Amino acid sequence: MAVVVVGGHSRNIGKTSVMEGLIRGMPWMHWTAFKVTQFGHGMCSANGEPCDCETAEHAVAVSEERDASTGTDSSRYLAAGAVRSLWVRTRMGDLAEAMPRIRKELEKAENAVIESNSILRFLRPDLYLSVLDPEVDDFKDSARLYLDRADAVLIPDGALGRPAWKGISLKLIQGTPVLAMRPPEYVTAEMLEFVQRQLQSSLNRRKKLQSI
């Protein structure tokens, strides 16, 4: 099984579109897709709505998306061709509580693609892609923490220039492949070729280790 993680430094920069592009561009992988959302204090993980509860039962929720027509991120995965789509919600800092369920779902998957940065604290994927938009100054701590682990960074075509990010050094991605995103498709043929090469290389390494 291959596991691909798609992260990014902020909201609304194309992460879900990249997820869609990978799912649509590699249908033979029979992807199980995961959307991981962490809510701050005062928001309920069960439904993402404002909440005053402090009980453990509302710390984690995992639901399977079954409707490909609603336009939510998890629905978009299904519309793109995912075999299954799961939305994982936790309170900020409580992702560890959801990991047993996530691992159980991964055991059922043929291949998995996960939209999250923080999942890297608990999983070592075959491939980690970090979506960056130099024109958006917000930069999540989780994206900063794992940026040097990216196998490639995905940036809008021609947009690198002088990033608006504060306190983020481009040295963190020095030597990391930079792949251009071209909206509205986002995922190019070159990107798909890169992902396939990397996943094949990872598979070959695992087979070699198993033969030792």
C-alpha positions as CSV (number, residue, x, y, z in Angstrom):
1,M,0.0,0.0,0.0
2,A,1.2,3.5,-0.8
3,V,0.4,6.5,1.4
4,V,0.6,10.0,0.0
5,V,0.3,13.1,2.3
6,V,-0.7,16.5,0.9
7,G,-0.1,19.4,3.2
8,G,0.2,23.1,2.9
9,H,0.9,26.3,4.8
10,S,-2.6,27.9,4.8
11,R,-6.2,27.5,3.8
12,N,-7.6,28.0,0.3
13,I,-4.2,27.5,-1.5
14,G,-5.1,24.4,-3.6
15,K,-4.6,21.4,-1.3
16,T,-8.0,19.9,-2.0
17,S,-7.5,20.5,-5.7
18,V,-4.2,18.7,-5.6
19,M,-5.9,15.8,-3.8
20,E,-8.6,15.7,-6.5
21,G,-6.0,15.8,-9.3
22,L,-4.0,12.9,-7.8
23,I,-7.2,10.8,-7.4
24,R,-8.5,11.6,-10.9
25,G,-5.1,11.2,-12.5
26,M,-4.2,7.8,-11.0
27,P,-7.5,5.9,-10.9
28,W,-5.8,2.5,-10.8
29,M,-4.6,3.3,-7.3
30,H,-8.2,2.9,-5.9
31,W,-7.5,5.7,-3.4
32,T,-9.0,6.0,0.0
33,A,-9.0,9.7,0.8
34,F,-8.8,11.4,4.2
35,K,-9.5,15.0,5.1
36,V,-8.0,15.8,8.6
37,T,-9.4,18.9,10.3
38,Q,-8.3,20.2,13.7
39,F,-10.6,22.7,15.4
40,G,-9.6,25.2,18.0
41,H,-11.1,25.8,21.5
42,G,-14.8,26.4,21.4
43,M,-15.5,24.3,18.3
44,C,-16.9,20.8,18.4
45,S,-15.1,18.1,16.5
46,A,-18.3,16.2,16.0
47,N,-19.7,18.7,13.5
48,G,-17.3,21.7,13.4
49,E,-19.9,24.0,15.0
50,P,-19.4,26.3,18.0
51,C,-19.6,24.2,21.2
52,D,-19.2,24.8,24.9
53,C,-18.7,21.1,25.7
54,E,-15.6,19.9,27.5
55,T,-16.3,16.2,27.4
56,A,-13.9,13.7,25.8
57,E,-16.7,12.3,23.6
58,H,-16.5,15.4,21.5
59,A,-12.7,15.4,21.1
60,V,-12.7,13.2,18.0
61,A,-15.1,12.3,15.2
62,V,-14.6,10.3,12.0
63,S,-17.3,10.0,9.3
64,E,-17.4,8.5,5.9
65,E,-18.6,10.7,3.0
66,R,-21.2,9.0,0.8
67,D,-22.5,11.9,-1.3
68,A,-20.3,13.0,-4.2
69,S,-22.5,16.0,-5.0
70,T,-22.3,18.3,-1.9
71,G,-19.1,20.2,-2.8
72,T,-17.5,19.6,0.5
73,D,-13.8,18.6,0.4
74,S,-14.6,15.0,1.3
75,S,-17.3,15.0,-1.3
76,R,-14.9,16.3,-3.9
77,Y,-12.6,13.4,-3.3
78,L,-15.5,11.0,-4.1
79,A,-16.4,13.0,-7.2
80,A,-12.8,12.7,-8.4
81,G,-13.0,9.0,-8.1
82,A,-11.9,8.0,-4.6
83,V,-13.1,4.5,-3.6
84,R,-13.8,5.9,-0.1
85,S,-13.6,9.3,1.6
86,L,-13.3,9.9,5.3
87,W,-13.4,13.2,7.3
88,V,-11.4,13.1,10.5
89,R,-12.1,15.9,13.0
90,T,-10.2,16.5,16.2
91,R,-9.7,19.3,18.7
92,M,-6.4,21.1,18.2
93,G,-3.6,18.9,19.7
94,D,-5.8,15.8,20.0
95,L,-4.9,14.1,16.6
96,A,-3.3,11.2,18.6
97,E,-6.7,10.3,19.8
98,A,-7.9,9.7,16.2
99,M,-4.9,7.6,15.1
100,P,-6.2,4.2,16.2
101,R,-9.3,4.7,13.9
102,I,-7.1,6.2,11.1
103,R,-4.8,3.2,11.2
104,K,-7.7,0.8,11.2
105,E,-9.1,2.5,8.1
106,L,-5.6,2.5,6.4
107,E,-5.5,-1.3,6.9
108,K,-8.6,-1.5,4.7
109,A,-7.3,0.7,2.0
110,E,-5.5,-0.3,-1.2
111,N,-3.8,3.0,-1.3
112,A,-4.3,6.2,0.7
113,V,-4.0,10.0,0.2
114,I,-4.3,12.2,3.2
115,E,-4.8,16.0,3.4
116,S,-3.0,17.1,6.5
117,N,0.4,18.3,7.8
118,S,0.0,17.1,11.4
119,I,-0.5,13.5,10.4
120,L,3.3,13.4,9.7
121,R,3.8,13.3,13.5
122,F,2.3,9.8,13.5
123,L,2.9,8.4,10.0
124,R,5.9,8.2,7.6
125,P,4.3,8.3,4.2
126,D,5.8,7.2,0.9
127,L,5.4,10.7,-0.4
128,Y,4.8,14.1,1.2
129,L,3.8,17.0,-1.0
130,S,3.7,20.5,0.5
131,V,1.5,23.1,-1.3
132,L,2.8,26.7,-1.0
133,D,1.5,30.0,-2.3
134,P,4.1,32.7,-1.9
135,E,1.4,35.4,-2.1
136,V,-0.4,34.2,1.1
137,D,1.5,35.3,4.2
138,D,-0.2,33.0,6.7
139,F,2.0,30.0,7.6
140,K,0.8,27.3,9.8
141,D,3.2,26.0,12.5
142,S,2.6,22.4,11.3
143,A,3.6,23.3,7.8
144,R,6.7,25.1,9.0
145,L,7.6,22.1,11.3
146,Y,7.5,19.5,8.4
147,L,8.5,21.6,5.4
148,D,12.0,20.2,5.3
149,R,10.5,16.7,5.0
150,A,8.7,17.5,1.8
151,D,9.6,15.3,-1.2
152,A,8.4,18.2,-3.4
153,V,6.8,21.6,-3.0
154,L,3.9,22.6,-5.3
155,I,3.8,26.3,-6.2
156,P,1.5,28.2,-8.6
157,D,3.3,28.5,-11.9
158,G,5.7,31.4,-11.9
159,A,4.7,32.6,-8.4
160,L,7.9,31.9,-6.3
161,G,9.4,35.4,-6.6
162,R,9.7,37.0,-3.2
163,P,7.4,35.2,-0.7
164,A,5.1,37.2,1.6
165,W,5.9,34.7,4.4
166,K,7.3,36.2,7.6
167,G,10.2,34.3,9.3
168,I,10.2,31.5,6.7
169,S,13.5,30.8,5.0
170,L,13.6,29.4,1.5
171,K,16.6,27.4,2.7
172,L,14.1,24.9,4.2
173,I,13.2,23.8,0.6
174,Q,16.7,24.2,-0.8
175,G,17.3,21.1,-3.0
176,T,13.7,20.1,-2.9
177,P,12.0,19.6,-6.2
178,V,9.6,22.5,-7.1
179,L,6.6,21.5,-9.2
180,A,4.3,24.0,-10.8
181,M,0.6,24.0,-10.2
182,R,-1.6,25.3,-13.1
183,P,-5.1,26.1,-12.1
184,P,-7.8,25.0,-12.7
185,E,-6.3,21.5,-13.0
186,Y,-3.5,22.1,-10.5
187,V,-2.0,18.6,-11.0
188,T,0.0,18.5,-14.3
189,A,1.2,15.6,-16.3
190,E,4.7,16.3,-15.0
191,M,3.5,16.2,-11.4
192,L,1.7,12.8,-12.0
193,E,4.9,11.4,-13.5
194,F,6.9,12.6,-10.5
195,V,4.4,11.0,-8.0
196,Q,4.4,7.7,-9.9
197,R,8.3,7.6,-10.0
198,Q,8.5,8.3,-6.3
199,L,5.9,5.7,-5.4
200,Q,7.6,3.1,-7.5
201,S,11.0,4.0,-5.9
202,S,9.4,3.6,-2.5
203,L,7.9,0.2,-3.4
204,N,11.3,-1.0,-4.7
205,R,13.0,0.0,-1.5
206,R,10.4,-1.9,0.6
207,K,10.8,-5.0,-1.6
208,K,14.6,-4.8,-1.2
209,L,14.3,-4.5,2.6
210,Q,11.9,-7.5,2.7
211,S,14.4,-9.6,0.7
212,I,17.3,-9.0,3.1
